[in-house]
Amino acid sequence: MPKINRYIDIDTVEREAKKDYIDRHSPFIHCAKTAKVGEPFEVTVKMGNEYTHPDDFDHYIESVTLFDGETKLAGATYVSGTLGNTKAHNTTTFTIIPTGKKLNLVAHGYCTKHGVWESNPVEVEVTE
């Protein structure tokens, strides 16, 4: 099992280099706070909030995975060069169909050089 790195509030980190490293590897979930049962619901995962990530031959975001608790909902895989070999935010939008009363969303992003990074959880209320 690979080590899973987690986001640390960059306001508590003193060195700019460390802030850059933590932010650009962390997935951030963007979605509405409520969803309707049985209707398509979009969830966007953006790698990095403030800082962009490289898209080099040996250092890039290879995959983004979305979970509801321990259940894998969706995943996307990328190859180097997908983002034009420039620093950018890998942004992936998944469309899911909610079925329960709530979603406990967590995203993982995999960097080929720095491993697996996990988002902060996002809870979504699911209504009828």
N, C-alpha and C positions, 0 to 999 in steps of 0.2 A: 504494500500500500504506500503510495507516495505521500510525502509530507504535504499538508494543506496549509498554505499561508493565508492569513486573514488581514483585512484592512485594519490599520491603526489610524485613529484620528490624526491627520497630519498637523493639526494645530498643536499637538503635544510633542511633535518631533522637531528637534532643533536644527539639524543640518538640512540645507536645501536639497543636497544630493539624496538624502534618505527620503525626503518628502516625494521627490520625483520618482524614485524607485518604487515606493509603496503605492502611490497613486496610479502610475501608468500600468501596473500589473493587476490592479483591483477591478473586478467587475461591479458595475452599478446598475441596478434594476430600475427601469422607468416604466410605469404603468398607472392606470386609473386605480383609485382606492376601492372601487366596487366593480363587480362583474355580475352578469345575469346567467343563471343556469341555462345551459344548452346553446348559448349564443357565442359567436367568435369573440375572443378577447386577446388583444395585442399586448405583448410584453417585450420591451426592448432592453437588451443588455449592452451597455457601452463599456468597453475596456478603457479605464482611465477616465477621470472626471476633469481634471485640470491639465494633466500632462499627457502627451501622446506617446505611443509605443512604436519602436522600430519595426520595419517590415523588411528585414535583411534575410539573406539566404539561410543563415544559421541562427537567427534570432527573430522570431515573429510569434503572433498568437495563432496557435494551431487549431484550437477548438474552443467553443463556448457551449456550455451545457446548462439547461434549466431544470430545476427540481421543484416538486411540491413535497416538502418534507423529505422523505427518503425515496420518493417515487420520481424516476426520471421522466420528464415530460417531453423534452426535445433537445436536439443537439445539432451543431453545425461544425463542419471541419473545413479548414482553410489550408492553402499552400502558400509558401513564400511568394511574394510578388502580387498577391491579391489586392493589396493596397498601393500598388504602383511603386514598390520599393522605397517608400517615403514614410516618415513618421506620421502616424494618423491614429484616430480612435477607431478600433474595430467595433462596429455597431451592428448588432444582429437583432432582428425583430422576429419573434415567434408568434404564431397565432394558435391559441389553444381553446378548447371548449370546456369550461368549468362544469363540474357535476355535483360537487358537494356544497357545504355551507360556507367554507372559507378555503383560501389558498395560502399556504405558507411557502412563499417562493424564495429560493436560494439559487444563485448562479455560480458556476465554476468557469474559470478561464484558464487555459493551459498555454504557458509560454515555453517555447522550446529550450530556452536557456535557464529559466528561473522557476519552472514547475507549475503546480496547481495553486490557483488563488481563488478564494471564496468571498462572495459578496456578504453584506449584512442582509439578514432576512427581511422580507417585505410581506406583510399580511394583507390579503385582499378579501373583503367581505363579498360573499356570493349570495345574490338575492333571487327570488322567484320571478 
